Amino acid sequence: MRRNNVLGISLITCVLLLVSGLLMAQADRLPAMEVMPEPDGCTSILVGRLASVDGSTMTSHSCDSGTDRTWINLEPRRSHAEGSMAPIYLQPKRTTMPDDPDRLAIGEIPQVAETFKFMNAAYPIMNEHQLAIGETTTGGKYELRSSEGMIDAPELYRLVLERARTAREAITIADELTSAWGYNDYGECFTFADPKEVWHFEILGPGRGKVGAVWAAVRIPDDEIGVSANAHRIREIDLDDPDYFMASENVFTLAEEMGWWAPESGEAFEFCYAYANRNSLYSRRREWRVLSLLAPSLNLDPNAENYPFSVKPEKKVSVADVLAIFRDSYEGTSFDMTRHLNTVNRAGETVKSPVANPFMSSDLRDLFHIDRERTICSPAATYLTVTQSRDWLPDGIGGVVWLGYDNPATTPHIPFYIGIEDMPDSYQVDGRAEYRRDCAWWAFRRASRLSYFRYQQMKEDLQAVWEPIETEAFARQAEIEAEAHRLYQTDPARAARYLTEYTHDLAQRTVERYWLLGDELWTKYNRSF
């Protein structure tokens, strides 16, 4: 058999080998079917307000993880007595639920007088002031990670959303917290968006045995779009231009101390090379694809080591456009893993095999001798969020999170306003440990996983369901927000109830439709399993 040229009969044979596992999974034992491509962390896209079609700033987070929990809730604004303390929790293996009995408090820090309402998840998303965060783990040099600090990445997310109103303030608070109590996690990129600005913030530990952190932040120009894909991207920083650059006090001295940069060498200081590297092609390829889809005329090299930090898109983007990028699997490029998976149909035509899909497990790739590509669209996604922050609307209406569970290519994304009273019950249930019919995540995950068995056919069945749901939500957005704004003028609480009822109704209908879709796929394709 020639490499990357596989007959459809071989693919179908392989599918049959997996049938017993799928049938057991359907019998309320779906976690046993967890054979997934190895995840490489997350992807985030940042959109400046003049780069979006309506003036929104945006950030995003494809939480591509096989361990992060699936619950999402709203933490209310709280007042705290003077002198009270805030517990800090350790999450050594996975993000934990707010009421998780396994949560381990490793210390406490002084509490502030008031903490803000925020949407909480594996990685918290947005607060009541429309401050939103996306995330990717960026690693960095191993020598920088310190066990002496108290605060890890998810806790730092939570703390800044509880305390900050803007992206700049979030960066300042992150610096104050980690300077005082220490950062103990791997390198991370936080992508901040408030109603006016978006910032790309990279943070790492201070080195073994030390308390603190080292970090740098770059503002994305208002008319440009940036990306983070699990690799440090900040290169030169100009601290004489505080409108666009910020950094920790030790940003240069720590590199000197560690022997990673010497000013007398004459070489420019580059943050990503001093504290990390740019070796990961899986990361760089996603950067290339995102920036190339936005500005194709740049003709970026897919094998380059570095790309522009941000680009001016050739057309302004909407939330739908950002979602389309997150659904990309390199189709039509030389990096499409299905490009050689062809078969001959009954009419004698060479067509793509119906069971070819870009989300194959490592077992299937090995069987068919297919080199792996880490696509933007990830089957490892726990959820994807795309946020909008808008300064011309009240915060509770202007801040919206477009949320979809599981693989972005197979699921709809619907709006959750930061002003709603609570999340739907099924969205607050964690389904990571077991299959649960009361958990929204499983409705989407089941349909998504089923589609991989005859993806070329089933993806059309899924799109016929998710696309109208999204289309309706986008079409009604202006109407819903206008009515909410009208109500807000005289009764903000009534506006919150209105948005809550709308969001809950849309979410319930969507979840119910996906449970039904899973049943429909089993029925329609039962001869193929």
KESEMI-313327 format. One record per residue (C-alpha): residue in one letter; chain; x, y, z. Coordinates in pm, whole numbers, padded with zeros to 5 digits, always signed. Example, Ala and Ser with C-alpha at 12.3 -4.5 7.8 and 13.67 -1.06 7.14 Angstrom:
2
gumi  torba  u  v  w
A  A  +01230  -00450  +00780
S  A  +01367  -00106  +00714
This chain:
529
gumi  torba  u  v  w
M  A  +00000  +00000  +00000
R  A  +00141  +00337  -00096
R  A  +00189  +00584  +00191
N  A  -00112  +00814  +00244
N  A  -00319  +00634  -00021
V  A  -00567  +00404  +00149
L  A  -00862  +00219  -00006
G  A  -01204  +00277  +00149
I  A  -01235  -00094  +00231
S  A  -00935  -00068  +00463
L  A  -01086  +00226  +00644
I  A  -01416  +00047  +00689
T  A  -01235  -00258  +00823
C  A  -01067  -00038  +01079
V  A  -01401  +00113  +01176
L  A  -01539  -00235  +01233
L  A  -01253  -00308  +01471
L  A  -01379  -00021  +01689
V  A  -01747  -00119  +01685
S  A  -01753  -00311  +02012
G  A  -01611  -00014  +02200
L  A  -01872  +00220  +02053
L  A  -02162  -00012  +02130
M  A  -02048  -00037  +02491
A  A  -02018  +00339  +02500
Q  A  -02379  +00380  +02393
A  A  -02487  +00170  +02689
D  A  -02419  +00461  +02924
R  A  -02049  +00372  +02927
L  A  -01925  +00633  +02681
P  A  -01610  +00727  +02876
A  A  -01469  +00384  +02782
M  A  -01461  +00510  +02422
E  A  -01211  +00785  +02502
V  A  -00957  +00717  +02227
M  A  -00859  +01066  +02119
P  A  -00580  +01243  +01936
E  A  -00318  +01363  +02177
P  A  -00404  +01721  +02280
D  A  -00152  +02005  +02255
G  A  -00327  +02262  +02467
C  A  -00536  +02554  +02349
T  A  -00575  +02823  +02086
S  A  -00679  +03187  +02135
I  A  -00758  +03460  +01884
L  A  -00766  +03830  +01986
V  A  -00960  +04092  +01788
G  A  -00912  +04467  +01822
R  A  -01226  +04683  +01818
L  A  -01152  +04837  +01477
A  A  -01086  +04492  +01328
S  A  -01438  +04368  +01407
V  A  -01747  +04443  +01200
D  A  -01936  +04611  +01485
G  A  -01663  +04760  +01705
S  A  -01655  +04471  +01954
T  A  -01330  +04362  +02106
M  A  -01299  +03986  +02122
T  A  -01089  +03718  +02279
S  A  -01139  +03344  +02266
H  A  -01034  +03015  +02416
S  A  -01055  +02666  +02272
C  A  -01002  +02471  +02595
D  A  -00843  +02168  +02431
S  A  -00802  +01933  +02723
G  A  -00888  +01576  +02808
T  A  -00899  +01648  +03181
D  A  -01056  +01990  +03244
R  A  -01402  +01975  +03396
T  A  -01712  +02060  +03194
W  A  -01919  +02268  +03439
I  A  -01976  +02641  +03383
N  A  -02145  +02865  +03639
L  A  -02180  +03228  +03742
E  A  -02007  +03340  +04060
P  A  -02194  +03640  +04208
R  A  -02053  +03971  +04322
R  A  -01964  +03945  +04689
S  A  -01881  +04186  +04972
H  A  -01614  +04086  +05223
A  A  -01551  +04200  +05577
E  A  -01243  +04407  +05646
G  A  -00948  +04183  +05734
S  A  -01095  +03869  +05577
M  A  -00875  +03629  +05382
A  A  -00922  +03460  +05042
P  A  -00828  +03092  +05014
I  A  -00598  +02988  +04728
Y  A  -00654  +02643  +04581
L  A  -00406  +02404  +04422
Q  A  -00513  +02221  +04107
P  A  -00229  +01974  +04041
K  A  -00396  +01758  +03774
R  A  -00715  +01926  +03655
T  A  -00933  +02227  +03714
T  A  -01181  +02170  +03995
M  A  -01542  +02265  +04059
P  A  -01623  +02537  +04315
D  A  -01776  +02279  +04550
D  A  -01531  +01999  +04470
P  A  -01454  +01812  +04794
D  A  -01108  +01728  +04656
R  A  -01009  +02094  +04629
L  A  -00698  +02162  +04831
A  A  -00649  +02507  +04985
I  A  -00274  +02560  +05004
G  A  -00284  +02908  +05153
E  A  -00469  +03236  +05175
I  A  -00416  +03599  +05083
P  A  -00586  +03920  +05199
Q  A  -00933  +03956  +05053
V  A  -01055  +04273  +04881
A  A  -01366  +04455  +04997
E  A  -01567  +04347  +04695
T  A  -01519  +04074  +04434
F  A  -01691  +04100  +04097
K  A  -01943  +03865  +03938
F  A  -01782  +03641  +03676
M  A  -01851  +03344  +03450
N  A  -01656  +03057  +03600
A  A  -01533  +02748  +03414
A  A  -01224  +02531  +03388
Y  A  -01061  +02864  +03309
P  A  -01283  +03162  +03408
I  A  -01413  +03358  +03110
M  A  -01560  +03708  +03171
N  A  -01660  +03937  +03457
E  A  -01939  +04189  +03506
H  A  -01725  +04472  +03364
Q  A  -01691  +04290  +03030
L  A  -01330  +04199  +03105
A  A  -01272  +03869  +02924
I  A  -00982  +03623  +02918
G  A  -00863  +03355  +02679
E  A  -00573  +03118  +02747
T  A  -00308  +02892  +02605
T  A  -00037  +02704  +02791
T  A  +00300  +02809  +02651
G  A  +00543  +02600  +02856
G  A  +00868  +02789  +02872
K  A  +01202  +02674  +03009
Y  A  +01169  +02409  +03274
E  A  +01415  +02586  +03506
L  A  +01167  +02870  +03554
R  A  +00896  +02669  +03725
S  A  +00901  +02715  +04101
S  A  +00713  +02522  +04367
E  A  +00761  +02808  +04611
G  A  +00476  +03016  +04474
M  A  +00113  +02985  +04581
I  A  -00082  +03079  +04265
D  A  -00132  +02863  +03955
A  A  -00281  +02969  +03622
P  A  -00652  +02892  +03684
E  A  -00635  +03064  +04024
L  A  -00470  +03368  +03871
Y  A  -00753  +03381  +03616
R  A  -01009  +03377  +03894
L  A  -00834  +03637  +04107
V  A  -00797  +03894  +03829
L  A  -01158  +03854  +03714
E  A  -01272  +03902  +04073
R  A  -01068  +04221  +04111
A  A  -01003  +04395  +03775
R  A  -01218  +04618  +03555
T  A  -00990  +04650  +03252
A  A  -00719  +04454  +03073
R  A  -00446  +04691  +03193
E  A  -00571  +04665  +03550
A  A  -00581  +04285  +03519
I  A  -00213  +04281  +03418
T  A  -00121  +04512  +03705
I  A  -00312  +04298  +03956
A  A  -00155  +03979  +03819
D  A  +00185  +04140  +03875
E  A  +00099  +04244  +04231
L  A  -00039  +03900  +04322
T  A  +00249  +03699  +04178
S  A  +00512  +03936  +04315
A  A  +00374  +03893  +04665
W  A  +00268  +03527  +04669
G  A  +00439  +03372  +04371
Y  A  +00341  +03196  +04049
N  A  +00393  +02819  +04051
D  A  +00270  +02706  +03709
Y  A  +00410  +02652  +03362
G  A  +00432  +02937  +03115
E  A  +00090  +03072  +03016
C  A  -00052  +03324  +02774
F  A  -00356  +03518  +02896
T  A  -00542  +03701  +02619
F  A  -00731  +03990  +02779
A  A  -01012  +04192  +02621
D  A  -01205  +04480  +02774
P  A  -01450  +04704  +02583
K  A  -01166  +04919  +02446
E  A  -00842  +04717  +02431
V  A  -00702  +04368  +02387
W  A  -00372  +04256  +02539
H  A  -00150  +03949  +02492
F  A  +00010  +03865  +02830
E  A  +00276  +03594  +02881
I  A  +00384  +03485  +03228
L  A  +00632  +03229  +03361
G  A  +00776  +03132  +03697
P  A  +01075  +03316  +03849
G  A  +01305  +03013  +03874
R  A  +01343  +02725  +04115
G  A  +01327  +02815  +04481
K  A  +01203  +03168  +04414
V  A  +00875  +03351  +04474
G  A  +00751  +03581  +04200
A  A  +00709  +03568  +03823
V  A  +00848  +03707  +03500
W  A  +00611  +03843  +03238
A  A  +00561  +04067  +02938
A  A  +00247  +04204  +02772
V  A  +00180  +04353  +02429
R  A  -00133  +04540  +02324
I  A  -00285  +04433  +01992
P  A  -00342  +04743  +01773
D  A  -00710  +04831  +01754
D  A  -00733  +04746  +01382
E  A  -00543  +04417  +01406
I  A  -00593  +04055  +01517
G  A  -00350  +03834  +01707
V  A  -00319  +03466  +01797
S  A  -00171  +03244  +02066
A  A  -00126  +02872  +02004
N  A  +00077  +02720  +02289
A  A  +00403  +02896  +02210
H  A  +00552  +03216  +02345
R  A  +00528  +03489  +02079
I  A  +00650  +03810  +02241
R  A  +00987  +03908  +02101
E  A  +01129  +04260  +02147
I  A  +00956  +04485  +02399
D  A  +00971  +04866  +02410
L  A  +00899  +04977  +02764
D  A  +00934  +05339  +02653
D  A  +00598  +05287  +02479
P  A  +00360  +05206  +02768
D  A  +00056  +05231  +02543
Y  A  +00159  +04903  +02385
F  A  +00413  +04732  +02614
M  A  +00427  +04629  +02979
A  A  +00663  +04393  +03164
S  A  +00771  +04280  +03509
E  A  +01058  +04462  +03680
N  A  +01283  +04158  +03640
V  A  +01210  +04101  +03271
F  A  +01573  +04172  +03170
T  A  +01763  +04098  +03491
L  A  +01629  +03745  +03534
A  A  +01751  +03651  +03186
E  A  +02094  +03791  +03273
E  A  +02099  +03608  +03605
M  A  +02011  +03278  +03438
G  A  +02276  +03328  +03170
W  A  +02024  +03339  +02886
W  A  +02095  +03695  +02766
A  A  +02379  +03942  +02808
P  A  +02325  +04310  +02723
E  A  +02694  +04350  +02642
S  A  +02652  +04094  +02364
G  A  +02480  +04354  +02151
E  A  +02199  +04111  +02073
A  A  +01846  +04238  +02111
F  A  +01651  +04099  +02404
E  A  +01366  +03877  +02282
F  A  +01129  +03757  +02553
C  A  +01024  +03432  +02382
Y  A  +01383  +03323  +02317
A  A  +01517  +03429  +02655
Y  A  +01255  +03233  +02849
A  A  +01124  +02973  +02604
N  A  +01172  +02870  +02240
R  A  +00989  +02861  +01909
N  A  +01052  +02492  +01828
S  A  +00695  +02359  +01814
L  A  +00574  +02323  +01456
Y  A  +00231  +02225  +01593
S  A  +00209  +02573  +01745
R  A  +00365  +02765  +01460
R  A  +00143  +02596  +01201
R  A  -00170  +02717  +01381
E  A  -00028  +03069  +01401
W  A  +00040  +03056  +01027
R  A  -00309  +02930  +00946
V  A  -00495  +03186  +01159
L  A  -00296  +03481  +01028
S  A  -00310  +03351  +00669
L  A  -00688  +03314  +00678
L  A  -00716  +03673  +00798
A  A  -00458  +03824  +00560
P  A  -00395  +03579  +00275
S  A  -00211  +03836  +00064
L  A  +00081  +03821  +00309
N  A  +00168  +03478  +00164
L  A  +00312  +03359  +00495
D  A  +00541  +03055  +00490
P  A  +00379  +02760  +00674
N  A  +00724  +02640  +00782
A  A  +00856  +02972  +00911
E  A  +00977  +03013  +01268
N  A  +00815  +03352  +01329
Y  A  +00517  +03547  +01196
P  A  +00384  +03899  +01244
F  A  +00267  +03939  +01603
S  A  -00070  +04056  +01471
V  A  -00215  +04139  +01130
K  A  -00468  +04379  +00985
P  A  -00742  +04155  +00842
E  A  -00830  +04202  +00478
K  A  -01192  +04227  +00589
K  A  -01333  +04303  +00930
V  A  -01445  +03997  +01121
S  A  -01761  +03892  +01301
V  A  -01804  +03629  +01571
A  A  -01913  +03392  +01294
D  A  -01585  +03457  +01111
V  A  -01383  +03377  +01424
L  A  -01583  +03058  +01474
A  A  -01508  +02960  +01113
I  A  -01136  +02986  +01188
F  A  -01175  +02766  +01496
R  A  -01348  +02506  +01276
D  A  -01054  +02492  +01036
S  A  -00874  +02159  +00982
Y  A  -00640  +02272  +00700
E  A  -00886  +02149  +00438
G  A  -00762  +02231  +00090
T  A  -00399  +02260  +00199
S  A  -00111  +02013  +00189
F  A  -00158  +01971  +00565
D  A  -00507  +01821  +00535
M  A  -00473  +01474  +00690
T  A  -00761  +01338  +00480
R  A  -00631  +01451  +00142
H  A  -00520  +01100  +00033
L  A  -00795  +00898  +00200
N  A  -00983  +00819  -00119
T  A  -01195  +00534  -00247
V  A  -01373  +00437  -00567
N  A  -01752  +00458  -00555
R  A  -02001  +00242  -00744
A  A  -01990  +00478  -01042
G  A  -01616  +00423  -01072
E  A  -01531  +00771  -00947
T  A  -01246  +00842  -00706
V  A  -01393  +01022  -00406
K  A  -01293  +01090  -00050
S  A  -01377  +00791  +00167
P  A  -01691  +00850  +00374
V  A  -01503  +00747  +00687
A  A  -01207  +00981  +00634
N  A  -01189  +01246  +00904
P  A  -00932  +01499  +01026
F  A  -00977  +01392  +01389
M  A  -00832  +01041  +01372
S  A  -00679  +00882  +01677
S  A  -00308  +00801  +01682
D  A  -00396  +00434  +01622
L  A  -00570  +00517  +01295
R  A  -00295  +00752  +01181
D  A  -00035  +00486  +01248
L  A  -00239  +00226  +01061
F  A  -00270  +00449  +00754
H  A  +00083  +00597  +00781
I  A  -00048  +00951  +00809
D  A  +00172  +01221  +00954
R  A  -00009  +01410  +01225
E  A  -00095  +01777  +01202
R  A  -00226  +01973  +01498
T  A  -00520  +02154  +01341
I  A  -00685  +02465  +01483
C  A  -01008  +02270  +01526
S  A  -00947  +02023  +01805
P  A  -01140  +01707  +01893
A  A  -00990  +01744  +02240
A  A  -01186  +02063  +02304
T  A  -01382  +02071  +02629
Y  A  -01542  +02396  +02515
L  A  -01479  +02696  +02292
T  A  -01562  +03053  +02391
V  A  -01559  +03364  +02173
T  A  -01632  +03680  +02371
Q  A  -01764  +04021  +02274
S  A  -01704  +04333  +02485
R  A  -01883  +04653  +02371
D  A  -01856  +04993  +02533
W  A  -02177  +05137  +02385
L  A  -02399  +04897  +02581
P  A  -02451  +04846  +02955
D  A  -02206  +04586  +03083
G  A  -02468  +04317  +03142
I  A  -02580  +04340  +02778
G  A  -02254  +04437  +02608
G  A  -02058  +04145  +02748
V  A  -02151  +03819  +02578
V  A  -01983  +03478  +02563
W  A  -02052  +03262  +02258
L  A  -02009  +02914  +02399
G  A  -01999  +02571  +02240
Y  A  -01910  +02239  +02401
D  A  -01675  +01980  +02248
N  A  -01535  +01992  +01893
P  A  -01605  +02336  +01734
A  A  -01661  +02168  +01395
T  A  -01958  +01967  +01519
T  A  -02137  +02191  +01768
P  A  -02331  +02520  +01772
H  A  -02218  +02823  +01971
I  A  -02486  +03023  +02146
P  A  -02479  +03351  +02342
F  A  -02458  +03376  +02722
Y  A  -02477  +03737  +02841
I  A  -02272  +03830  +03144
G  A  -02583  +04001  +03283
I  A  -02788  +03680  +03312
E  A  -02885  +03558  +03656
D  A  -02739  +03208  +03628
M  A  -02634  +02942  +03379
P  A  -02878  +02668  +03271
D  A  -02877  +02372  +03509
S  A  -02739  +02126  +03252
Y  A  -02439  +02353  +03188
Q  A  -02348  +02347  +03557
V  A  -02309  +01967  +03565
D  A  -01964  +01814  +03531
G  A  -01961  +01518  +03294
R  A  -01590  +01445  +03279
A  A  -01597  +01159  +03528
E  A  -01911  +00983  +03403
Y  A  -02174  +00983  +03129
R  A  -02476  +01183  +03247
R  A  -02801  +01263  +03067
D  A  -02843  +01577  +03278
C  A  -02511  +01716  +03154
A  A  -02523  +01943  +02847
W  A  -02163  +01859  +02753
W  A  -02251  +01495  +02689
A  A  -02529  +01583  +02444
F  A  -02275  +01751  +02217
R  A  -01992  +01509  +02287
R  A  -02198  +01201  +02199
A  A  -02308  +01338  +01861
S  A  -01956  +01461  +01790
R  A  -01790  +01127  +01866
L  A  -02045  +00934  +01663
S  A  -01976  +01152  +01360
Y  A  -01613  +01042  +01343
F  A  -01715  +00695  +01221
R  A  -01849  +00819  +00887
Y  A  -01742  +01179  +00911
Q  A  -01775  +01283  +00547
Q  A  -02145  +01195  +00559
M  A  -02229  +01265  +00922
K  A  -02071  +01610  +00929
E  A  -02346  +01719  +00691
D  A  -02610  +01587  +00932
L  A  -02447  +01779  +01216
Q  A  -02412  +02099  +01015
A  A  -02778  +02078  +00918
V  A  -02851  +02105  +01293
W  A  -02586  +02338  +01433
E  A  -02583  +02592  +01151
P  A  -02951  +02698  +01181
I  A  -02912  +02731  +01559
E  A  -02616  +02968  +01519
T  A  -02780  +03152  +01230
E  A  -03091  +03216  +01440
A  A  -02883  +03340  +01734
F  A  -02687  +03582  +01518
A  A  -03000  +03702  +01337
R  A  -03182  +03774  +01664
Q  A  -02888  +03931  +01849
A  A  -02969  +04294  +01762
E  A  -03340  +04245  +01841
I  A  -03273  +04074  +02176
E  A  -03021  +04335  +02283
A  A  -03243  +04625  +02180
E  A  -03527  +04493  +02393
A  A  -03293  +04422  +02685
H  A  -03156  +04776  +02657
R  A  -03509  +04921  +02652
L  A  -03594  +04730  +02970
Y  A  -03265  +04830  +03129
Q  A  -03348  +05200  +03104
T  A  -03619  +05164  +03371
D  A  -03551  +04829  +03539
P  A  -03205  +04664  +03512
A  A  -03329  +04358  +03705
R  A  -03606  +04303  +03450
A  A  -03350  +04325  +03167
A  A  -03142  +04059  +03342
R  A  -03447  +03831  +03373
Y  A  -03530  +03885  +03006
L  A  -03180  +03786  +02894
T  A  -03180  +03490  +03133
E  A  -03509  +03359  +02994
Y  A  -03390  +03402  +02635
T  A  -03056  +03234  +02698
H  A  -03200  +02945  +02898
D  A  -03468  +02877  +02639
L  A  -03215  +02875  +02354
A  A  -02974  +02655  +02550
Q  A  -03246  +02406  +02648
R  A  -03374  +02375  +02292
T  A  -03018  +02329  +02164
V  A  -02929  +02060  +02416
E  A  -03252  +01872  +02354
R  A  -03194  +01887  +01978
Y  A  -02846  +01740  +02020
W  A  -02967  +01452  +02233
L  A  -03214  +01379  +01955
L  A  -02940  +01418  +01692
G  A  -02732  +01150  +01861
D  A  -03029  +00912  +01843
E  A  -03085  +01004  +01479
L  A  -02726  +00925  +01388
W  A  -02750  +00583  +01554
T  A  -03068  +00508  +01359
K  A  -02963  +00646  +01021
Y  A  -02620  +00483  +01017
N  A  -02688  +00167  +01220
R  A  -02570  -00056  +00933
S  A  -02234  +00120  +00936
F  A  -02144  +00052  +01299
